[in-house]
Amino acid sequence: MSVRKAIWGEKFGAIEESLTEVDPDLYAYIRDFAYEEILARPGLDLKTRELLAITSLIALGAPKEIATHLEGALRCGASEREIRETIIQSALFVGFPKALAAMKTFQAILRKLGQS
């Protein structure tokens, strides 16, 4: 299974279309290098990679991408508790305001999925 399909789930088509509309060449690099080479490497499972992505995206302040990877982490087997702990851990290094914003995004996702 494609790493993108594992992370994006049912949003695969919409995300792919959105990224292609921004720029097909840039999307090709994201698709081929980021997802199908780096994220598909052996050594870390996809759940761990998604938790690391969440922390990095919190640090960058990238809310749309955080939402994508919060859902992706759930799809890849991360528990709600593991994701919450990842967000809390990030507060120590990137700041409480960014962690709080990520936690609010996560709460919204859980409500949408009917898990909260």
Contacts in CASP RR format, 6 or more apart in sequence:
PFRMAT RR
TARGET T0000
AUTHOR 0000-0000-0000
METHOD contacts of the structure
MODEL  1
MSVRKAIWGEKFGAIEESLTEVDPDLYAYIRDFAYEEILARPGLDLKTRE
LLAITSLIALGAPKEIATHLEGALRCGASEREIRETIIQSALFVGFPKAL
AAMKTFQAILRKLGQS
2 35 0 8 1.000
2 36 0 8 1.000
3 35 0 8 1.000
3 36 0 8 1.000
3 39 0 8 1.000
3 40 0 8 1.000
3 46 0 8 1.000
4 12 0 8 1.000
4 15 0 8 1.000
4 16 0 8 1.000
4 31 0 8 1.000
4 35 0 8 1.000
4 36 0 8 1.000
5 12 0 8 1.000
6 46 0 8 1.000
6 72 0 8 1.000
6 75 0 8 1.000
6 76 0 8 1.000
7 35 0 8 1.000
7 39 0 8 1.000
7 46 0 8 1.000
7 50 0 8 1.000
7 68 0 8 1.000
7 69 0 8 1.000
7 72 0 8 1.000
7 75 0 8 1.000
7 76 0 8 1.000
8 15 0 8 1.000
8 16 0 8 1.000
8 68 0 8 1.000
8 72 0 8 1.000
9 72 0 8 1.000
9 75 0 8 1.000
11 68 0 8 1.000
11 71 0 8 1.000
15 68 0 8 1.000
16 27 0 8 1.000
16 31 0 8 1.000
19 26 0 8 1.000
19 27 0 8 1.000
19 30 0 8 1.000
19 31 0 8 1.000
20 27 0 8 1.000
39 46 0 8 1.000
39 49 0 8 1.000
44 52 0 8 1.000
45 76 0 8 1.000
46 76 0 8 1.000
47 73 0 8 1.000
47 76 0 8 1.000
47 77 0 8 1.000
47 78 0 8 1.000
47 82 0 8 1.000
49 76 0 8 1.000
50 69 0 8 1.000
50 72 0 8 1.000
50 73 0 8 1.000
50 76 0 8 1.000
50 78 0 8 1.000
51 73 0 8 1.000
51 78 0 8 1.000
51 82 0 8 1.000
51 83 0 8 1.000
51 86 0 8 1.000
53 69 0 8 1.000
53 73 0 8 1.000
54 66 0 8 1.000
54 69 0 8 1.000
54 70 0 8 1.000
54 73 0 8 1.000
54 83 0 8 1.000
54 86 0 8 1.000
54 87 0 8 1.000
54 90 0 8 1.000
54 102 0 8 1.000
55 86 0 8 1.000
55 89 0 8 1.000
55 90 0 8 1.000
55 93 0 8 1.000
55 94 0 8 1.000
57 65 0 8 1.000
57 66 0 8 1.000
57 69 0 8 1.000
57 102 0 8 1.000
58 66 0 8 1.000
58 87 0 8 1.000
58 90 0 8 1.000
58 94 0 8 1.000
58 98 0 8 1.000
58 99 0 8 1.000
58 101 0 8 1.000
58 102 0 8 1.000
59 90 0 8 1.000
59 93 0 8 1.000
59 94 0 8 1.000
59 98 0 8 1.000
61 98 0 8 1.000
61 101 0 8 1.000
63 101 0 8 1.000
63 105 0 8 1.000
66 102 0 8 1.000
66 105 0 8 1.000
67 105 0 8 1.000
67 109 0 8 1.000
70 83 0 8 1.000
70 102 0 8 1.000
70 105 0 8 1.000
70 106 0 8 1.000
70 109 0 8 1.000
71 109 0 8 1.000
73 82 0 8 1.000
73 83 0 8 1.000
73 86 0 8 1.000
74 80 0 8 1.000
74 83 0 8 1.000
74 109 0 8 1.000
74 113 0 8 1.000
78 86 0 8 1.000
80 110 0 8 1.000
80 115 0 8 1.000
83 106 0 8 1.000
84 103 0 8 1.000
84 106 0 8 1.000
87 99 0 8 1.000
87 102 0 8 1.000
87 103 0 8 1.000
87 106 0 8 1.000
88 99 0 8 1.000
88 103 0 8 1.000
90 98 0 8 1.000
90 99 0 8 1.000
90 102 0 8 1.000
91 98 0 8 1.000
91 99 0 8 1.000
91 100 0 8 1.000
107 116 0 8 1.000
110 116 0 8 1.000
END
